[in-house]
């Protein structure tokens, strides 16, 4: 019989502090090389110009690092090895401008929990050095394991940190380490990488008891000399050195407590020039061959890894080397990025960082490497292929061929389309700004090639174009008077009216104040794709390489409000013939309005009350809004907000009824604002309750006419007049696709 399994849940309990610290230590300290990396960064942060490392048994027995930096104050020694103790941060906003290596204060604490840690340090102000030992983050005597205070001793300025018996209390981790020689090779690799990037610091690394160091570099002046000393003369003679700089397309937000005085001189100078990143690269040319690829990447002096950047640089070499050729290259990359654009707190060991415009910066550097590789021609002759379907540089140009009549007609048609775009549409350059140089147009990658010709087929091109008679069918009881709109022809520019009322000036200022720059640019330069869902008022527009799903009703309502503010006091008129009775229209709306049942007034009283409000103010309505009402209560004209666009007169009764309770008639500014809001709501298209297939022939004609107005009148008007407001971003404009991101998905497939 099998033993019965208990279904009772196990109790949840708090972990012991010692266990928590050992778990955290395992995330930071993987092997002796990772401990050395943390100690090297501390020494460099301390301003050391000389760093000496001594290793015994691959760092598992002894790992000692000695520097001549600023040292540690005696008063700070008691909490030196506690978790989350650091001199780099005081507030969370400091992370946005961090320029040092460490910042969490976990390295020494982690080492003290998995090894015996000893620190000897002396500042310039101290008369002697101080020696302190730590066990589990606490000042202790290593022999008695009792608490002890720092002791004075002899020593030079700087700090010497010794780690003994690494992982003595974690046997599983200790057994997983490789042989001492392999661990020592990893230590040398870490030392070599930091020595290349810090040529003004002298590095020495040797085994304990050895007479000569395995790695030594002087305080030289540049990285090229360090590369020659550490990687050999054969690589140094094949090196190419380039520098690139650029600005970020997405500027980071300025921290609330940030101040220009807190920025260093280099950051202020870069900010003045508009430069947010610089890249310095040393890379081998196509003649160099090695056993393996060496890729060194430092971002803001921090040694990190980036598989995307490494693949991009390898791809640059593949375009240069002859077919079936194979060579490993050496690349040393140093990136300086605005600290506000970098998120360093994404990996426990700071192995990775995230930064803005990573893809754009990578492509810019890869292009620069590719161009420089193509110019080099030493012991090997190679060619640089510029186009997949084109020729090779150096080929003789082909003579123009005789074109057929069909080809000439096709070319003329393309020129005609181009001219039409210049008249009505603005061409969108989808290539990143960083790739647009002074040397002429560069190669545009496939994931930046998008449709910008509005003459191409859209979703709505499958619907028949609405005729002029169809447009008139949706405007019953309306005659084309002198000021009535015409749906044919190019719309005229809508000028801003001259108005000296302070309330109207404030309304215009509020529109400008609420402007969202990026959304406004999207609306100005978008390409209409099609109406996705008439029932939900959803349409698709394209901007650059991005596809957006927008609520065209919400955008239209904001457009008509802004057009109302823009034309205040200077509206054209839509004449109504015959003129309907105001009271009859109100009776229609009040009869179906459910909220009127809760009023103390009867429905006839409500109709008379609203009618009297509008009739009493007919002079003001006529002067400011071109809403003409006779003394007898007939509506003779309505304001025209947009030439060529006719509002649905089925909404007229509801519009007039809402003017009574929804408009604040007691205050001038609130009156104008609320009236224009109601007018914009009246002009906004009504979502169709049914799809096209479910409509009868008459309703289908109106349905098609409304779709035509949305595409050919509303969206072009949005391009010209709509100022994107921040409130629209909450739910009315949503990005649904981005071409570069889609290509990433396709690459994984």
C-alpha positions as CSV (number, residue, x, y, z in Angstrom):
1,X,0.0,0.0,0.0
2,X,1.2,3.5,-0.7
3,X,1.4,6.0,2.0
4,X,-1.4,8.5,2.0
5,X,-0.4,12.1,1.0
6,X,-1.4,14.8,3.4
7,X,-3.6,17.4,1.9
8,X,-3.0,19.9,4.7
9,X,-1.1,23.0,3.5
10,X,2.3,23.7,5.0
11,X,2.6,26.7,7.3
12,X,4.2,29.9,5.9
13,X,7.1,31.1,8.1
14,X,9.7,33.9,8.1
15,X,13.1,33.0,6.9
16,X,16.0,33.5,9.3
17,X,18.1,36.6,8.6
18,X,21.2,34.5,8.1
19,X,19.5,32.4,5.5
20,X,18.1,35.5,3.7
21,X,21.6,37.0,3.5
22,X,23.2,33.8,2.2
23,X,20.5,33.5,-0.5
24,X,21.2,37.2,-1.5
25,X,24.9,36.5,-1.5
26,X,24.4,33.7,-4.0
27,X,22.8,36.2,-6.4
28,X,25.8,38.6,-6.3
29,X,28.8,36.3,-5.8
30,X,28.9,33.4,-8.3
31,X,32.6,32.7,-8.4
32,X,35.9,34.4,-7.5
33,X,35.8,36.4,-10.8
34,X,32.4,38.0,-9.9
35,X,33.7,39.0,-6.4
36,X,36.8,40.5,-8.1
37,X,34.6,42.5,-10.5
38,X,32.7,44.1,-7.6
39,X,36.0,44.9,-5.8
40,X,37.5,46.4,-8.9
41,X,34.5,48.7,-9.4
42,X,34.8,49.9,-5.8
43,X,38.5,50.7,-6.3
44,X,37.8,52.6,-9.5
45,X,34.9,54.5,-7.7
46,X,37.4,55.4,-5.0
47,X,39.6,57.2,-7.6
48,X,42.5,54.6,-7.6
49,X,45.3,55.0,-10.1
50,X,46.9,51.7,-9.2
51,X,45.2,48.4,-8.4
52,X,47.1,45.2,-7.4
53,X,45.4,41.8,-7.2
54,X,46.9,38.7,-5.5
55,X,45.3,35.3,-6.0
56,X,45.7,31.9,-4.3
57,X,44.2,28.7,-5.7
58,X,42.1,30.5,-8.3
59,X,40.8,33.0,-5.7
60,X,39.0,30.3,-3.7
61,X,41.6,30.3,-0.9
62,X,42.7,34.0,-1.1
63,X,41.6,36.9,-3.2
64,X,43.2,40.2,-2.3
65,X,42.9,43.6,-4.0
66,X,44.9,46.6,-3.0
67,X,44.4,50.2,-4.3
68,X,45.6,53.7,-3.6
69,X,42.1,55.3,-3.7
70,X,40.6,57.7,-1.2
71,X,40.1,55.0,1.5
72,X,37.3,54.4,4.0
73,X,36.6,56.6,7.0
74,X,37.0,54.8,10.4
75,X,33.5,55.9,11.4
76,X,32.0,54.0,8.4
77,X,33.7,50.7,9.2
78,X,31.0,49.3,11.5
79,X,28.4,49.3,8.8
80,X,30.7,48.7,5.9
81,X,29.6,45.1,5.4
82,X,25.9,45.5,6.1
83,X,23.4,45.2,3.3
84,X,22.1,48.3,1.6
85,X,24.7,50.7,3.0
86,X,26.2,52.9,0.3
87,X,27.6,56.4,-0.3
88,X,26.2,56.5,-3.8
89,X,22.5,57.1,-3.2
90,X,20.4,59.2,-0.9
91,X,17.1,59.3,-2.7
92,X,15.5,57.1,-5.4
93,X,15.8,59.9,-8.0
94,X,19.6,59.6,-7.7
95,X,19.3,56.4,-9.8
96,X,18.4,58.6,-12.8
97,X,21.7,60.4,-12.7
98,X,24.0,57.7,-11.4
99,X,27.5,57.7,-12.8
100,X,29.3,55.3,-10.4
101,X,29.6,51.5,-10.6
102,X,28.1,50.3,-7.4
103,X,25.0,51.7,-5.7
104,X,23.1,49.1,-3.8
105,X,25.7,48.3,-1.1
106,X,25.4,44.5,-1.4
107,X,28.9,43.4,-2.6
108,X,30.9,43.5,0.6
109,X,27.9,42.3,2.6
110,X,27.5,39.3,0.3
111,X,31.2,38.5,0.6
112,X,31.1,38.6,4.4
113,X,28.3,35.9,4.4
114,X,30.2,33.4,2.2
115,X,33.8,34.1,3.1
116,X,36.1,35.7,5.7
117,X,36.4,39.4,4.9
118,X,39.3,41.6,6.0
119,X,39.6,45.3,5.3
120,X,42.7,47.5,5.8
121,X,42.1,51.1,4.9
122,X,43.6,54.6,5.4
123,X,42.5,58.0,4.3
124,X,44.9,60.9,3.8
125,X,43.7,62.6,7.0
126,X,44.3,59.5,9.1
127,X,47.6,59.1,11.0
128,X,47.4,55.3,10.7
129,X,45.6,52.6,8.9
130,X,42.7,50.6,10.4
131,X,42.1,46.9,10.2
132,X,38.6,45.4,10.4
133,X,37.3,41.8,9.9
134,X,33.7,40.8,9.1
135,X,31.6,37.7,9.6
136,X,28.0,37.7,8.3
137,X,28.2,41.5,7.9
138,X,29.3,42.2,11.5
139,X,32.7,43.4,12.8
140,X,34.2,40.2,14.3
141,X,37.5,38.5,15.2
142,X,38.1,35.8,12.6
143,X,39.7,33.4,15.2
144,X,37.2,33.8,18.1
145,X,34.2,34.9,15.9
146,X,33.4,37.4,18.6
147,X,32.5,41.1,18.0
148,X,35.6,43.3,17.7
149,X,36.4,46.9,17.0
150,X,38.7,48.2,14.2
151,X,42.4,48.0,15.2
152,X,45.1,50.5,14.2
153,X,47.9,49.2,12.0
154,X,50.5,50.2,9.5
155,X,49.4,50.9,6.0
156,X,49.5,53.1,2.9
157,X,46.7,55.5,1.7
158,X,44.0,53.5,0.1
159,X,42.2,50.2,0.8
160,X,43.3,46.5,0.8
161,X,40.5,44.0,0.9
162,X,41.2,40.3,1.5
163,X,38.7,37.5,0.9
164,X,39.7,34.1,2.4
165,X,38.0,30.7,2.1
166,X,35.4,31.7,-0.4
167,X,32.2,29.6,-0.1
168,X,33.5,27.8,3.0
169,X,29.9,27.6,4.4
170,X,28.3,26.8,1.0
171,X,29.7,23.5,0.0
172,X,27.4,23.0,-3.0
173,X,28.6,26.3,-4.6
174,X,32.2,25.4,-3.8
175,X,31.9,22.0,-5.4
176,X,30.4,23.6,-8.6
177,X,33.4,25.7,-9.2
178,X,36.0,24.7,-11.8
179,X,39.7,24.0,-11.2
180,X,41.9,26.7,-9.7
181,X,43.6,27.3,-13.1
182,X,40.2,27.9,-14.9
183,X,39.0,30.2,-12.2
184,X,42.2,32.1,-12.3
185,X,41.8,32.4,-16.1
186,X,38.4,34.0,-15.6
187,X,40.0,36.5,-13.1
188,X,42.6,37.5,-15.7
189,X,39.8,38.0,-18.2
190,X,37.9,40.4,-15.9
191,X,41.2,42.2,-15.1
192,X,42.0,42.5,-18.9
193,X,38.6,44.0,-19.7
194,X,38.8,46.6,-17.1
195,X,42.4,47.4,-17.9
196,X,41.5,48.1,-21.6
197,X,38.7,50.5,-20.6
198,X,40.7,52.2,-17.9
199,X,44.1,52.9,-19.5
200,X,45.1,55.6,-17.0
201,X,45.0,53.0,-14.1
202,X,47.9,50.7,-13.5
203,X,46.7,47.0,-13.1
204,X,48.8,44.2,-11.7
205,X,47.6,40.6,-11.2
206,X,49.7,37.7,-9.9
207,X,49.5,34.4,-8.1
208,X,50.5,34.3,-4.4
209,X,54.1,33.3,-4.2
210,X,54.9,34.0,-7.8
211,X,57.8,36.3,-8.6
212,X,56.4,37.8,-11.8
213,X,52.8,39.0,-12.4
214,X,50.8,37.4,-15.2
215,X,49.1,40.8,-16.1
216,X,50.6,44.2,-15.8
217,X,49.7,47.5,-17.4
218,X,51.2,51.0,-16.8
219,X,49.3,54.2,-16.5
220,X,49.3,54.9,-20.2
221,X,47.3,57.5,-22.1
222,X,44.9,55.7,-24.4
223,X,43.1,52.4,-24.9
224,X,45.0,51.5,-28.1
225,X,48.2,51.1,-26.1
226,X,46.4,48.9,-23.5
227,X,45.0,46.7,-26.3
228,X,48.5,46.3,-27.8
229,X,49.9,45.3,-24.4
230,X,47.1,43.0,-23.4
231,X,46.1,41.4,-26.8
232,X,49.3,41.7,-28.7
233,X,50.9,43.7,-31.6
234,X,49.2,41.6,-34.3
235,X,45.8,42.9,-33.2
236,X,46.9,46.4,-32.5
237,X,48.1,47.0,-36.1
238,X,44.7,45.8,-37.5
239,X,42.6,48.0,-35.2
240,X,40.2,50.7,-36.5
241,X,39.1,53.5,-34.2
242,X,35.8,55.4,-34.7
243,X,33.7,57.8,-32.7
244,X,30.0,58.4,-33.1
245,X,27.5,60.7,-31.3
246,X,23.8,61.3,-31.6
247,X,20.7,62.6,-29.8
248,X,17.9,60.5,-28.4
249,X,14.6,60.6,-30.2
250,X,12.8,60.0,-26.9
251,X,14.0,62.6,-24.4
252,X,13.9,61.4,-20.7
253,X,11.7,63.2,-18.2
254,X,13.6,65.6,-16.0
255,X,13.5,64.5,-12.3
256,X,11.5,66.8,-10.1
257,X,14.4,67.6,-7.8
258,X,17.0,67.8,-10.6
259,X,18.9,70.9,-11.2
260,X,21.4,72.0,-13.8
261,X,23.9,72.8,-11.0
262,X,24.0,69.1,-10.0
263,X,25.1,68.0,-13.5
264,X,28.8,67.7,-14.1
265,X,30.5,69.8,-16.8
266,X,30.5,67.1,-19.5
267,X,26.7,66.5,-19.0
268,X,26.0,70.2,-19.2
269,X,28.1,70.6,-22.4
270,X,26.4,67.6,-24.0
271,X,23.0,68.9,-23.0
272,X,23.8,72.3,-24.6
273,X,24.8,70.6,-27.9
274,X,21.8,68.3,-27.9
275,X,24.0,65.2,-27.7
276,X,22.6,62.5,-25.5
277,X,25.0,59.6,-26.4
278,X,28.6,59.1,-27.6
279,X,30.3,55.9,-28.7
280,X,34.0,55.1,-29.0
281,X,34.8,51.9,-30.7
282,X,38.0,49.9,-31.4
283,X,37.5,47.0,-33.8
284,X,39.6,44.8,-35.9
285,X,39.5,44.9,-39.7
286,X,38.6,42.0,-42.0
287,X,42.3,40.9,-42.2
288,X,42.5,39.9,-38.5
289,X,41.8,36.3,-37.5
290,X,41.7,34.8,-34.0
291,X,40.5,31.7,-32.2
292,X,37.4,33.3,-30.7
293,X,35.5,36.6,-30.8
294,X,36.2,39.1,-28.1
295,X,33.5,41.6,-27.5
296,X,33.9,44.2,-24.7
297,X,31.0,46.6,-24.0
298,X,31.1,49.4,-21.5
299,X,28.0,51.6,-20.9
300,X,28.8,54.6,-18.8
301,X,32.1,52.8,-17.8
302,X,30.0,49.8,-16.6
303,X,31.0,46.4,-18.0
304,X,27.8,44.8,-19.4
305,X,26.6,42.4,-22.0
306,X,24.3,42.9,-25.0
307,X,23.5,40.0,-27.3
308,X,21.7,42.3,-29.7
309,X,24.6,44.6,-30.2
310,X,27.0,41.6,-30.5
311,X,24.9,40.0,-33.2
312,X,24.6,43.4,-35.1
313,X,28.4,43.8,-35.1
314,X,28.9,40.2,-36.3
315,X,26.4,40.8,-39.0
316,X,28.5,43.8,-40.2
317,X,31.5,41.5,-40.6
318,X,29.5,38.9,-42.5
319,X,28.7,41.5,-45.2
320,X,32.4,42.2,-45.7
321,X,34.1,38.8,-45.6
322,X,34.1,36.6,-48.7
323,X,31.7,33.8,-49.0
324,X,32.5,30.8,-46.7
325,X,35.2,32.8,-44.9
326,X,35.2,32.6,-41.1
327,X,37.1,34.8,-38.7
328,X,36.6,35.8,-35.1
329,X,36.9,39.5,-34.4
330,X,37.9,41.8,-31.6
331,X,35.6,44.7,-30.7
332,X,35.9,47.1,-27.8
333,X,32.8,49.3,-27.4
334,X,32.5,52.3,-25.0
335,X,29.1,54.0,-24.8
336,X,28.5,57.2,-22.9
337,X,24.8,57.8,-22.5
338,X,22.8,60.4,-20.5
339,X,22.4,58.8,-17.1
340,X,18.7,59.7,-17.2
341,X,18.3,57.4,-20.3
342,X,19.8,54.3,-18.6
343,X,18.2,52.0,-16.1
344,X,21.0,50.3,-14.2
345,X,18.9,48.5,-11.6
346,X,17.8,45.5,-13.8
347,X,20.3,42.9,-12.8
348,X,21.7,41.8,-9.4
349,X,25.3,41.8,-10.6
350,X,24.8,44.8,-13.0
351,X,25.5,42.4,-15.8
352,X,22.8,44.1,-18.0
353,X,21.3,47.6,-18.3
354,X,18.4,49.0,-20.2
355,X,18.6,52.3,-22.1
356,X,16.5,54.3,-24.5
357,X,16.9,54.0,-28.3
358,X,18.9,50.8,-28.0
359,X,18.0,49.6,-31.4
360,X,18.7,52.9,-33.1
361,X,22.1,53.3,-31.4
362,X,23.1,49.7,-32.3
363,X,22.2,50.3,-36.0
364,X,24.1,53.6,-36.1
365,X,27.3,51.9,-34.7
366,X,26.9,48.9,-36.9
367,X,26.6,51.1,-40.0
368,X,29.7,53.1,-39.0
369,X,31.7,49.9,-38.6
370,X,30.4,48.6,-41.9
371,X,31.4,51.8,-43.7
372,X,34.9,51.8,-42.2
373,X,35.4,48.1,-43.0
374,X,34.5,48.7,-46.6
375,X,37.2,51.4,-46.9
376,X,40.0,49.2,-45.6
377,X,41.9,47.2,-48.2
378,X,45.3,46.0,-46.9
379,X,46.4,42.4,-47.5
380,X,43.0,41.2,-48.6
381,X,40.8,42.5,-51.4
382,X,37.1,42.4,-50.7
383,X,34.0,44.1,-52.1
384,X,31.2,45.9,-50.3
385,X,27.7,44.9,-51.5
386,X,25.4,47.9,-51.2
387,X,22.1,46.6,-52.6
388,X,20.8,43.0,-52.8
389,X,19.5,43.6,-56.3
390,X,22.1,46.2,-57.4
391,X,25.7,46.0,-58.3
392,X,29.0,46.2,-56.5
393,X,30.9,49.4,-55.9
394,X,33.2,50.0,-58.8
395,X,31.0,48.5,-61.4
396,X,30.6,50.6,-64.6
397,X,27.3,52.4,-64.8
398,X,24.8,51.0,-67.2
399,X,23.7,53.2,-70.1
400,X,20.0,54.1,-70.1
401,X,17.9,51.7,-72.0
402,X,15.1,52.6,-74.4
403,X,11.8,52.5,-72.6
404,X,8.6,51.3,-73.9
405,X,5.5,53.4,-74.1
406,X,3.9,51.5,-71.2
407,X,7.0,52.2,-69.0
408,X,6.8,55.9,-69.9
409,X,3.1,56.1,-69.1
410,X,3.8,54.4,-65.8
411,X,6.5,56.9,-64.9
412,X,4.2,59.8,-65.7
413,X,1.5,58.3,-63.5
414,X,4.0,58.0,-60.6
415,X,5.1,61.7,-61.1
416,X,1.4,62.7,-61.1
417,X,0.8,60.9,-57.8
418,X,3.9,62.5,-56.4
419,X,2.6,66.0,-57.4
420,X,-0.7,65.2,-55.7
421,X,1.1,64.2,-52.5
422,X,2.9,67.5,-52.5
423,X,-0.4,69.4,-52.8
424,X,-2.4,67.5,-50.2
425,X,-0.1,65.2,-48.2
426,X,3.2,65.4,-46.5
427,X,5.7,62.7,-47.2
428,X,6.9,60.9,-44.1
429,X,10.6,60.0,-43.7
430,X,10.5,56.9,-41.7
431,X,14.3,56.5,-41.4
432,X,15.6,57.3,-37.9
433,X,17.1,60.8,-37.6
434,X,20.4,59.4,-36.5
435,X,20.9,57.6,-39.9
436,X,20.4,60.7,-42.0
437,X,23.8,62.1,-42.6
438,X,25.4,64.7,-44.7
439,X,26.8,62.2,-47.1
440,X,23.5,61.5,-48.8
441,X,20.7,59.0,-48.4
442,X,21.7,55.7,-46.7
443,X,20.2,52.3,-46.9
444,X,16.7,52.1,-45.4
445,X,16.1,48.9,-43.6
446,X,13.1,46.8,-44.4
447,X,11.4,47.4,-41.1
448,X,11.5,51.2,-41.7
449,X,9.9,51.0,-45.2
450,X,6.2,51.9,-44.9
451,X,3.4,53.1,-47.1
452,X,3.2,56.9,-47.3
453,X,1.2,57.3,-50.6
454,X,-2.4,58.0,-49.7
455,X,-3.4,57.1,-53.3
456,X,-2.7,53.4,-52.4
457,X,-5.7,51.3,-51.6
458,X,-7.2,51.6,-48.1
459,X,-9.8,49.6,-46.2
460,X,-12.6,51.9,-47.2
461,X,-11.6,51.7,-50.9
462,X,-13.8,48.7,-51.1
463,X,-16.9,50.8,-50.4
464,X,-18.5,52.8,-53.3
465,X,-17.8,56.5,-53.2
466,X,-20.7,58.5,-52.0
467,X,-22.2,60.7,-54.6
468,X,-23.4,64.2,-54.2
469,X,-27.0,63.0,-54.2
470,X,-26.2,60.6,-51.4
471,X,-24.8,63.4,-49.3
472,X,-28.0,65.5,-49.9
473,X,-30.1,62.5,-48.8
474,X,-28.7,62.8,-45.3
475,X,-29.7,66.4,-44.9
476,X,-33.5,66.4,-45.1
477,X,-35.2,69.8,-44.9
478,X,-32.0,71.6,-45.8
479,X,-31.7,73.8,-48.8
480,X,-28.4,74.9,-50.3
481,X,-28.4,78.6,-49.4
482,X,-25.7,81.1,-50.0
483,X,-23.8,79.9,-46.9
484,X,-24.6,76.2,-47.2
485,X,-21.6,73.9,-47.5
486,X,-20.5,72.2,-50.6
487,X,-19.1,68.7,-50.5
488,X,-17.3,69.0,-53.8
489,X,-13.9,70.7,-54.2
490,X,-10.9,71.5,-52.0
491,X,-11.9,73.0,-48.6
492,X,-10.8,76.5,-47.9
493,X,-8.5,77.5,-45.0
494,X,-10.4,78.2,-41.8
495,X,-8.9,81.4,-40.3
496,X,-8.9,82.2,-36.6
497,X,-11.4,84.9,-35.9
498,X,-10.4,88.2,-34.2
499,X,-11.9,88.2,-30.8
500,X,-11.1,90.6,-27.9
501,X,-13.1,88.8,-25.2
502,X,-10.8,87.6,-22.5
503,X,-12.9,84.5,-21.9
504,X,-12.4,83.4,-25.5
505,X,-8.7,84.1,-25.3
506,X,-8.5,81.9,-22.2
507,X,-10.3,79.0,-24.0
508,X,-7.8,79.3,-26.8
509,X,-4.9,79.3,-24.3
510,X,-6.3,76.2,-22.6
511,X,-6.2,74.3,-25.9
512,X,-2.5,75.2,-26.4
513,X,-1.7,74.4,-22.8
514,X,-3.2,70.9,-23.0
515,X,-1.4,70.1,-26.3
516,X,0.5,66.8,-26.4
517,X,3.4,67.3,-28.8
518,X,3.8,63.7,-30.0
519,X,0.0,63.1,-30.4
520,X,-0.3,66.3,-32.4
521,X,2.5,65.2,-34.7
522,X,0.8,61.9,-35.2
523,X,-2.4,63.6,-36.2
524,X,-0.7,66.1,-38.5
525,X,1.3,63.4,-40.4
526,X,-0.9,60.4,-40.2
527,X,-2.1,58.3,-43.2
528,X,-5.6,57.1,-43.0
529,X,-5.9,53.3,-43.2
530,X,-9.6,52.6,-42.9
531,X,-12.6,52.4,-40.6
532,X,-12.3,49.3,-38.5
533,X,-15.7,49.3,-36.8
534,X,-18.5,51.8,-37.3
535,X,-20.5,50.4,-34.4
536,X,-17.6,51.2,-32.0
537,X,-16.4,54.3,-33.9
538,X,-12.9,52.8,-34.4
539,X,-10.6,53.7,-37.2
540,X,-7.0,52.8,-38.1
541,X,-4.3,55.4,-38.9
542,X,-0.6,55.0,-39.7
543,X,2.2,57.2,-38.5
544,X,5.7,56.4,-39.5
545,X,6.2,52.7,-38.7
546,X,3.4,52.6,-36.2
547,X,-0.3,51.6,-36.5
548,X,-2.8,53.3,-34.2
549,X,-6.4,52.4,-33.4
550,X,-8.4,55.7,-32.7
551,X,-11.9,56.5,-31.6
552,X,-12.9,58.8,-34.5
553,X,-15.9,60.1,-32.6
554,X,-13.8,61.3,-29.7
555,X,-11.3,62.9,-32.1
556,X,-14.1,64.5,-34.1
557,X,-15.8,65.9,-31.0
558,X,-12.5,67.5,-29.9
559,X,-11.9,68.8,-33.5
560,X,-15.4,70.5,-33.6
561,X,-14.9,72.0,-30.2
562,X,-11.5,73.5,-31.3
563,X,-13.1,74.7,-34.6
564,X,-15.8,76.4,-32.6
565,X,-13.3,78.2,-30.4
566,X,-11.2,79.0,-33.5
567,X,-14.2,80.6,-35.4
568,X,-15.9,82.2,-32.4
569,X,-18.2,85.1,-33.6
570,X,-17.5,84.4,-37.3
571,X,-19.4,81.2,-38.1
572,X,-20.9,80.6,-41.5
573,X,-24.6,79.6,-41.5
574,X,-26.6,76.6,-42.6
575,X,-30.0,77.8,-43.6
576,X,-33.0,75.6,-42.8
577,X,-35.9,75.8,-45.3
578,X,-38.6,75.6,-44.2
579,X,-37.7,76.7,-40.7
580,X,-38.7,74.2,-38.1
581,X,-40.5,75.3,-34.9
582,X,-38.2,75.4,-31.8
583,X,-41.0,74.2,-29.5
584,X,-41.9,71.3,-31.8
585,X,-38.3,70.1,-31.9
586,X,-38.1,70.4,-28.1
587,X,-41.3,68.4,-27.7
588,X,-39.8,65.5,-29.8
589,X,-36.7,65.4,-27.6
590,X,-38.4,65.8,-24.2
591,X,-40.9,63.1,-25.0
592,X,-38.2,60.5,-25.3
593,X,-35.9,61.8,-22.6
594,X,-36.1,59.5,-19.6
595,X,-34.5,62.0,-17.2
596,X,-37.5,64.4,-17.5
597,X,-39.7,62.0,-15.5
598,X,-37.6,62.9,-12.4
599,X,-38.3,66.6,-12.8
600,X,-40.9,68.5,-10.7
601,X,-42.0,70.2,-14.0
602,X,-44.3,68.6,-16.5
603,X,-43.1,67.9,-20.0
604,X,-44.9,70.9,-21.5
605,X,-43.5,73.1,-18.8
606,X,-40.0,71.8,-19.5
607,X,-40.4,72.6,-23.2
608,X,-41.6,76.1,-22.6
609,X,-38.8,76.8,-20.0
610,X,-36.1,75.7,-22.5
611,X,-37.7,77.5,-25.4
612,X,-37.9,80.7,-23.3
613,X,-34.2,80.5,-22.4
614,X,-33.1,80.3,-26.0
615,X,-35.6,82.9,-27.3
616,X,-34.5,85.4,-24.6
617,X,-30.9,85.0,-25.7
618,X,-31.4,84.8,-29.4
619,X,-29.4,88.0,-30.1
620,X,-26.4,86.6,-28.4
621,X,-26.8,83.2,-30.0
622,X,-27.0,84.8,-33.4
623,X,-24.1,87.2,-32.9
624,X,-21.6,84.8,-31.4
625,X,-22.7,81.4,-32.7
626,X,-24.8,82.1,-35.9
627,X,-27.7,80.2,-34.3
628,X,-30.7,82.2,-35.6
629,X,-34.1,81.9,-33.8
630,X,-37.0,84.2,-34.6
631,X,-39.1,85.9,-32.0
632,X,-41.9,83.5,-32.7
633,X,-39.6,80.5,-32.0
634,X,-38.5,79.3,-35.5
635,X,-35.0,78.0,-36.0
636,X,-33.8,79.6,-39.3
637,X,-30.1,78.7,-39.3
638,X,-27.4,76.7,-37.6
639,X,-23.6,77.4,-37.3
640,X,-21.4,75.7,-39.9
641,X,-18.1,74.5,-38.3
642,X,-16.5,72.7,-41.2
643,X,-17.0,73.2,-44.9
644,X,-18.2,70.1,-46.7
645,X,-19.4,68.4,-43.5
646,X,-23.1,68.3,-42.7
647,X,-24.3,67.3,-39.2
648,X,-27.0,64.7,-38.9
649,X,-30.2,66.7,-38.4
650,X,-31.8,63.8,-36.6
651,X,-29.8,65.0,-33.6
652,X,-31.1,68.6,-33.8
653,X,-34.0,68.2,-31.3
654,X,-31.7,66.6,-28.7
655,X,-29.1,69.4,-29.3
656,X,-31.6,72.2,-28.7
657,X,-33.0,70.4,-25.6
658,X,-29.5,70.0,-24.1
659,X,-28.8,73.7,-24.5
660,X,-31.2,74.4,-21.6
661,X,-29.8,72.3,-18.7
662,X,-26.3,71.6,-20.0
663,X,-25.1,75.2,-20.7
664,X,-24.0,77.4,-17.8
665,X,-25.7,80.7,-18.7
666,X,-24.6,82.4,-15.5
667,X,-20.9,82.9,-16.4
668,X,-19.5,84.2,-19.6
669,X,-16.5,81.8,-20.0
670,X,-18.4,78.7,-18.7
671,X,-21.3,79.7,-21.1
672,X,-19.1,79.8,-24.1
673,X,-17.2,76.7,-23.2
674,X,-20.3,74.5,-22.4
675,X,-22.2,75.8,-25.5
676,X,-19.3,74.9,-27.8
677,X,-19.0,71.5,-26.2
678,X,-22.7,70.8,-26.9
679,X,-22.3,72.1,-30.4
680,X,-19.3,69.7,-31.0
681,X,-21.4,66.9,-29.6
682,X,-24.1,67.7,-32.1
683,X,-21.7,67.6,-35.0
684,X,-20.0,64.3,-33.9
685,X,-21.1,61.3,-36.0
686,X,-23.4,58.9,-34.3
687,X,-22.1,55.3,-34.0
688,X,-24.1,53.0,-36.3
689,X,-26.2,50.5,-34.3
690,X,-26.0,48.0,-37.2
691,X,-23.5,47.0,-39.8
692,X,-23.9,47.8,-43.5
693,X,-25.5,44.4,-44.4
694,X,-28.3,44.8,-41.9
695,X,-29.6,48.2,-43.2
696,X,-32.3,48.9,-45.6
697,X,-31.5,50.7,-48.9
698,X,-32.3,54.2,-47.5
699,X,-30.3,53.7,-44.3
700,X,-27.5,52.1,-46.2
701,X,-27.2,55.2,-48.4
702,X,-26.9,57.4,-45.2
703,X,-24.5,54.8,-43.7
704,X,-22.2,55.0,-46.8
705,X,-22.4,58.8,-46.9
706,X,-21.3,59.0,-43.2
707,X,-18.3,56.7,-43.9
708,X,-17.3,58.9,-46.8
709,X,-17.5,62.0,-44.6
710,X,-15.4,60.5,-41.9
711,X,-12.6,59.5,-44.3
712,X,-12.6,62.3,-46.8
713,X,-13.6,65.3,-44.6
714,X,-13.0,64.6,-40.9
715,X,-9.6,63.0,-41.0
716,X,-8.1,65.5,-43.5
717,X,-9.5,68.3,-41.2
718,X,-7.8,66.6,-38.2
719,X,-4.5,66.8,-40.0
720,X,-4.9,70.5,-40.5
721,X,-6.6,71.8,-37.4
722,X,-6.7,69.3,-34.5
723,X,-4.4,70.0,-31.6
724,X,-3.8,66.7,-29.8
725,X,-4.9,66.9,-26.2
726,X,-3.4,64.8,-23.4
727,X,-6.8,63.6,-22.4
728,X,-7.2,61.7,-25.7
729,X,-4.3,59.4,-24.8
730,X,-6.1,57.7,-21.9
731,X,-8.4,55.6,-24.1
732,X,-9.0,57.1,-27.5
733,X,-5.6,56.6,-29.2
734,X,-3.9,53.3,-28.8
735,X,-0.9,51.9,-30.6
736,X,-1.6,48.4,-31.9
737,X,1.4,47.6,-34.0
738,X,5.0,48.7,-34.8
739,X,6.8,47.5,-37.8
740,X,10.3,47.0,-36.1
741,X,8.6,45.1,-33.3
742,X,6.8,42.9,-35.8
743,X,10.1,42.1,-37.5
744,X,11.5,41.0,-34.2
745,X,8.6,38.5,-33.9
746,X,9.2,37.3,-37.4
747,X,12.9,36.8,-36.7
748,X,12.0,34.6,-33.8
749,X,9.8,32.5,-36.0
